[in-house]
Every structure is written in structure tokens, then in C-alpha cells.
Amino acid sequence: MIEALFNQPNYLAAKQSLDAVVLREGAIANNIANLETPGYKRIDLAPSFETELARACGSGDPQQIAALKPTLAVDTTALPSSLDGNTVHLESEMLQLNQVSVNHALETQLVSCLLSRLDMAITGKDA
């Protein structure tokens, strides 16, 4: 029975989104760490993930949502700002890090609320 609770489309979608946000945070940190590495190409969450997640959520199929795995890819839209070929721009990375931090807080709150409902159903008490 408890497995059914963790296989609900809403929970799975929130979990997948949280996994993607965490992966993206790591990519941004990696980009910032390689800010001065010649020839480094900026990485980010694969653009197809958000489309695939939206499609899977639209289907309502828990297996389709659970099967998704966020991945990283080289950002082909990023252009080098110097002659060394590095495509990382610190200002852009910091802006995206702020946006990802807000998304992380939101996704964490969604998952926490879903788990709080489970706790309340089990214990009969509000957390």
C-alpha cells in the first residue's frame, strides 16, 4: 500500500523535478569552477528533459514519469566571450544559480508537503 503512495504521478513529478534541480545546481557549480579553464564548454540540464517531463505528466502514467532521468549536456547556445573558447559567463551563472535556488526551495516544499500528508495519515496528527 505504501508503494502506491510513492507511485502517484504528483509525487513522482515533484521528485523528478527536484532531481533535475539538484543536477542543475551541480552543473552551475562546475561551470563556475571552470570559469577560467581554456576551451571549457558550459554544461546545463539537457533541454529535452523539461519537454519529456511535461509530456509524461500530461499522460498521467506513473511509470513513464518514473522512467525519466535528468541528464547534463553541453549548452550549444552559449558563446565564448574570450579568445580561449570558454563559454561560461559568471554573471549568467550567478543569475541562474539564484533561479535554481528558488526552484530547489519550491520543489523541496512540494515533496515535503506530500510526505507530511503521509505522516498525518499514519499518525493522525498534524506535523
C-alpha positions in Angstrom: 0.0 0.0 0.0 2.8 2.4 0.9 4.4 1.8 -2.5 1.2 3.1 -4.2 1.6 6.4 -2.4 5.1 6.8 -3.8 4.0 5.9 -7.3 1.4 8.7 -7.6 2.1 11.0 -10.6 2.2 14.2 -8.4 4.9 12.8 -6.1 6.9 11.3 -9.0 6.8 14.6 -10.9 7.9 16.6 -7.9 10.7 14.1 -7.2 11.9 14.2 -10.8 11.8 18.0 -10.8 13.8 18.0 -7.6 16.4 15.6 -9.0 16.7 17.8 -12.1 17.2 21.0 -9.9 19.9 19.3 -7.9 21.7 18.1 -11.0 21.5 21.6 -12.5 22.9 23.1 -9.3 25.9 20.8 -9.7 26.3 21.8 -13.3 26.3 25.5 -12.4 28.9 24.9 -9.7 31.0 23.0 -12.2 30.7 25.8 -14.7 31.8 28.4 -12.2 34.7 26.2 -11.1 35.8 26.1 -14.7 35.3 29.8 -15.4 39.0 30.2 -16.4 39.6 26.8 -18.0 40.5 27.4 -21.6 38.2 25.7 -24.1 35.7 24.7 -21.4 32.1 24.4 -22.7 29.3 25.3 -20.4 27.0 22.4 -19.3 23.4 22.5 -18.2 20.4 20.3 -17.8 19.6 18.7 -21.2 16.9 20.8 -22.8 14.8 17.8 -23.7 14.2 16.8 -20.0 11.6 19.5 -19.3 9.7 18.6 -22.5 9.8 14.9 -21.7 8.7 15.6 -18.1 5.8 17.7 -19.3 4.8 15.0 -21.8 5.0 12.3 -19.1 3.0 14.3 -16.6 0.4 15.0 -19.3 0.0 11.3 -19.8 -0.6 10.7 -16.1 1.4 7.4 -16.4 3.5 6.9 -13.2 5.8 4.5 -15.0 6.5 7.0 -17.8 7.3 9.7 -15.2 9.5 7.4 -13.1 11.5 6.3 -16.1 12.8 9.8 -16.8 16.3 10.5 -15.8 17.6 14.1 -15.9 21.0 14.4 -17.7 23.5 17.1 -18.4 24.6 18.3 -21.9 26.9 20.9 -23.4 25.0 24.2 -23.8 25.2 24.7 -27.5 23.7 28.2 -27.3 26.5 29.5 -25.1 29.0 31.6 -27.0 32.6 32.2 -25.9 33.3 35.7 -24.5 37.1 35.5 -24.9 39.7 34.1 -27.3 40.3 31.0 -25.1 37.0 29.4 -26.2 35.5 29.2 -22.7 31.7 29.6 -22.9 31.0 30.3 -19.2 29.8 33.8 -18.2 29.9 34.4 -14.4 27.0 36.9 -14.3 24.8 34.5 -16.2 25.8 31.6 -14.0 25.1 33.6 -10.8 21.7 34.6 -12.1 20.8 31.0 -13.0 22.1 29.8 -9.6 19.6 32.2 -7.9 16.8 30.9 -10.1 17.7 27.3 -9.4 17.9 28.1 -5.6 14.3 29.3 -5.7 13.2 26.2 -7.7 15.0 24.0 -5.2 13.1 25.5 -2.3 9.8 25.2 -4.2 10.4 21.5 -5.2 11.6 20.6 -1.7 8.5 22.2 -0.2 6.3 20.2 -2.6 7.9 16.9 -1.7 7.8 17.8 2.0 4.1 18.6 1.8 3.4 15.3 0.1 5.4 13.4 2.8 3.6 15.4 5.6 0.3 14.2 4.3 1.6 10.6 4.5 2.8 11.3 8.1 -0.5 12.8 9.1 -2.4 9.8 7.6 -0.2 7.4 9.5 -0.1 9.2 12.9 -3.4 11.1 12.8 -1.5 14.2 13.9 -0.6 17.3 12.0 3.2 17.7 11.9 
